Amino acid sequence: MPMINYVGGHNREMNDAEIAINDALQAEIAIENVAREELLSRQMRDALLAACDWTQTSDSPLASAKKTAWATYRAALRNLPTADAKWPDHIEITWPTEPS
């Protein structure tokens, strides 16, 4: 199927050079989209980690078992980039469940 370009008010078939440029631009956009998704997922993960930093302090009011549960949760968050094949898709990632 030919690639069509809208130029000067008319549709016309793209030549090989234009198709090559378009393909290169689309590849760059795809790489940038993955980088943006990676950044967003890391920011979300880091925010979840920061929100529960208090659970690991020496003066935390949590019992030992709860503190361990939170440590396990935090480790799962840190391991997401290598443990979840859906990384960095922040919507599809299986986010760990926060301890109750």
N, C-alpha and C positions, 0 to 999 in steps of 0.2 A: 504494500500500500504506500503510495507516495506521500511524502511529508509536504504539507501545504503551509505557506507563509502568507500573511496578510500584509501587503505593502502597497502604499499609495492608493488605498481604497479598492484594491483588487486582490483576490486570492491567486497565488501562483505556486507552482511546484518548486520546492527547494532543490538547489543543485548539491553536488557531493560535498563541496567545501562548506556550505551552509549547514548541511546535515552533520558533518564532522564537528563543527563549532558548537552546534546545538547539543550533540552528544557529550562533548567535553564539559560544557556548562552544566548539563544535567548531572553528570558525575560529580562535579564540584559541589553542587547543591546537595546531593545525597550525602556526601561526606560532612558538609557543614550541618546538616540536619541531625546526623548521628552525634556529632560533637555537642550540639545544643541539647539533645536528649540526655547525653551522658552528664553534662553539667547540671541539668535540671534534676536528674535522679540523684546525683551526688549531693546537691543542695538539700533535697528532701531528706535523704538519709542523714546528712549531717545535722539537720534541724531536729530530727527524731532523737539522735544521739545527745545533742545538747540539752534537749528537754528532760532527759533522765540522768544527766551527769550527777545530780545530787544523790542518786541512789547508791553511788559507789564511794562516797566520801566517808572518812573515818567516823564522822559524827552523824551519819545517817540514822534516822530513827527506825529503820527497817530491821526486822529480825534477820538472822543469818540466812534462813531458807529463802526469804523474799529477796534479800540482797543477791543471792546466788541466781535466782530466777531472772532478776534484772541484768545480771552480768551475762547470762546466757542469751538473753534477748539482744543485748548490745553487741555481743560477738556475732550473732546472726546478722545484724544490720551491717557490721563492718565487713562480713564475708559475702554480702550480696553480689558485688561485682564478679566474683569468681564462682559463687555457689548457684546462682540462678541464671539459667541459659537465656532467659528473657531480658536480662540486663542489656542495654540501659533503658528499655521501654518502661517508663515509670507507671504506665497504666496496667501493663501486663505482668509486671514483677509480682511475685508472691511475697508481699511484705510480711515480716515476722509479726506475730501477735504480741502486743504489749501484755506483760503480766498483770493479773488483776490484784 
